[in-house]
Amino acid sequence: MELILEGIYKAIALLVTLDAEVLNITLLSLKVSGTATLISLVLGLSTGTLLALAEFPGKRLLVSIVNTGMGLPPVVVGLFVTIFLWRNGPFGFLDIMYTPTAMILAQAIIASPIVTGITLASIQNLPANLKLQILALGATRLQMVLILIREARLPLLAGVMAGFGGVISEVGASIMVGGNIKGYSRVLTTATVMETGRGNFDVAIALSVILLLLCFVINYILTRIQQRERPR
Amino acid sequence: MNNAAPLILEISNLTVVRGGVRVLDIPSMELRENEVLALIGPNGSGKSTLLLTMACLIPLTTGEIRCRGELITAGRSVLAYRRRLAMVFQEPLLFDATVYENVAAGLKIRGMSREDVKKRVMSTLELFNMAHMADRSARKISGGEAQRTSLARAFALEPEMIFLDEPFSALDPPTRLALTEDLERILDETNTAAIMATHDQLEALRLSDRVAVVNRGRIVQSGPPVEVMNRPADEFVASFVGMENVLSGKVTACGEGLLTVMVMGRPIELAGSARTGDEAVFCVRPENITIITDQGGATSARNVFPAIIDKIVAMGGYYKLHLDCGFPLVASLTQQSLSALHMEKGKRVVASFKATAVHLIRAGNQ
């Protein structure tokens, strides 16, 4: 208990004193996970909507793959991204291994199936004839898709929260493809793992508290947006 | 409805094939200005598929759709065509927004200016007596109000024609009646042509100028409501329009436009032409059968049969009497008549109907 309290005091101290290293780690965490979530939003929203609306052979198989991807283990993603980006790998020429870019890539791969799956479920959950009703109101196909996305906005925001929550808290892929390099690719989760390994539990707890606070603030903002959107 | 009114919609040789099965086969169909056409038929008969195909919301396999003579093909002409019509489904399918936003949806899709949208939405809401609900969430209104909003959203577009796919079938009877009255008034005030799918004959009778009976993807009969109700083209239409007394027998005498047909050993006279020896199928509406309690009662009807009441079924506003006249016959009676005549199961009565009240469906030697 003392250890936890000590960690919380340490977190408050680090936050109040605006510790430069912690600030850098926090900002990088936000930048990497935020960018990855944005990429997954673009990919997931378009793929999920397409999968929900289009009929083609093999759709069920593809939906099953997406649903499986929602539980993709970060270490597996980390492993494959490492193989692909390794010096001798197919994309080794990009020379982005052990960089925040590689971390963004890995996290986007983790978050995309989550956003895709939730988009797919949200759009499919809308009334079957809604698409026809929108077209009957004179909408173009693009207008129809945008209106459907707007109608599914509440569960879609939940998808964004799930995607962001998935990547901000993952450690396996980030440590594998980012390398946890001080001042360059160190994020809150990788730093927590490192400090725990070193026995610096107070710093580890402090970083965890900051991570939790960050998650809470982001999700609080998204929840506010979500609830404000609900008609009364 | 004026038969010389200009045509809005013409359908020719329309077929829809799904999974190798022809689900729709409509050689021709049309809709004129100000006309209200009711598509009636049982569930799964193809009414909704026909409406969706005519609205170019599902693809047709073969055939043509013309709007005011212009052939509707793929691409932009479909979008332009869809913007000339409106459609209301069985479910209200409202957006997660206010009543105002819902009614404005189609206008905004068309890129109308904010001021024009406001004017149009408010005038439409007034028309539907819903102006006071403009700011209410569409998710928090009753089923009737939601369907009224859906209708308002369609009428706000001032469409040349409106397609209604059983819009009231999910509503309770009083709400349904109120909305039917409103729709009747608004169709009349706005002079909008409409095609309405329904399986409610009374709704069809009340609202439409013409009825088309759909069965298994085909129009089996089309004509003025009274004609379809009283002169069904076949046994299917007869049973669907509530013609419960469909009888058949051999023609034993004919002349001067009158036939005598033997049904289970009883002669029934009816108006029509056939040859002696033909098999005749005919029907008579329960409302056209008169019930008296004694055989000596005066009647000018040609068909008079002593009968025993087999069963009395309450139908809400009226009763149905299942009679055994030597052949089964169903008559309808008001609550007042039922009480006045002391009707009860097993009672002996006399059933009569005029020869002209009988409709000969077909006669032949098969």
Interface residues (C-beta under 8 A of the other chain):
Chain A: P127 N129 L130 L132 Q133 L135 A136 L137 G138 A139 T140 Q143 I147 R150 E151 R153 L154 P231 R232
Chain B: L52 A55 L57 I58 L79 R82 R83 L85 A86 M87 F89 E91 L93 F95 D96 A97 T98 A105 G106 I109 R110 S137 A138 R139 K140 R153 L157 F163
